[in-house]
Amino acid sequence: MTALIALPMWPPAAGKLLLVPITGGNANDMARIAVAGGAALVGAGPLPGSLVIAGDRAMVMRATPPFAAVAIAAPAVACGSQNRVERT
């Protein structure tokens, strides 16, 4: 039963992910991790310090310091264009 609850949060191998700090990190820390893992910044996440990113889950997690963050499936509401980060 627990697996059925957790399944919607399981992150895809590649695509939009929600990067959530778990040891007090902030959005700047999450952005550094995402970029180091080759991901693009999509926008602010719905949780404090979280970011929606687009990239390869394995590469992002390799760039994540131990116990710094967790990647989960980005909820559709967090992937809207209202929170888009513009690249310059």
DAJO-V62707 format. One record per residue. N is the residue number from 1. PSI is psi in radians with two decimals (none if undefined). D_LAST is the distance of its C-alpha to the last C-alpha in whole Angstrom. Layout:
n=<N,N>
psi=<PSI,PSI>
d_last=<D_LAST,D_LAST>
This chain:
n=<1,2,3,4,5,6,7,8,9,10,11,12,13,14,15,16,17,18,19,20,21,22,23,24,25,26,27,28,29,30,31,32,33,34,35,36,37,38,39,40,41,42,43,44,45,46,47,48,49,50,51,52,53,54,55,56,57,58,59,60,61,62,63,64,65,66,67,68,69,70,71,72,73,74,75,76,77,78,79,80,81,82,83,84,85,86,87,88>
psi=<-0.71,-0.66,-0.65,-0.56,-0.70,-0.41,-0.78,-0.34,-0.15,2.18,2.56,2.79,-0.57,2.62,-2.65,2.25,2.68,2.04,2.03,2.21,2.46,-0.08,0.66,0.22,2.94,-3.06,-0.57,-0.73,-0.73,-0.65,-0.74,-0.75,-0.82,-0.84,-0.70,-0.50,0.16,0.24,2.76,2.52,2.21,-0.78,-3.12,2.47,2.98,-0.24,2.64,2.24,-0.04,2.74,2.52,2.23,2.87,2.11,-2.90,2.10,-0.78,-0.73,-0.72,-0.74,-0.53,-0.54,-0.09,2.15,2.66,2.30,0.36,-0.65,2.85,2.50,2.24,2.96,2.30,2.16,2.56,-0.65,-0.51,-0.16,0.16,2.91,-0.22,-0.42,0.31,2.42,2.16,2.34,2.44,none>
d_last=<45,43,41,41,39,37,36,33,31,31,28,27,27,24,22,21,22,22,22,25,26,29,30,29,25,22,19,17,20,19,15,17,19,17,15,18,19,17,16,13,12,13,14,17,21,24,25,25,22,21,18,18,17,17,19,22,24,26,24,22,26,26,23,25,27,31,31,28,26,27,26,27,27,24,26,25,25,22,20,20,17,17,16,13,10,6,4,0>
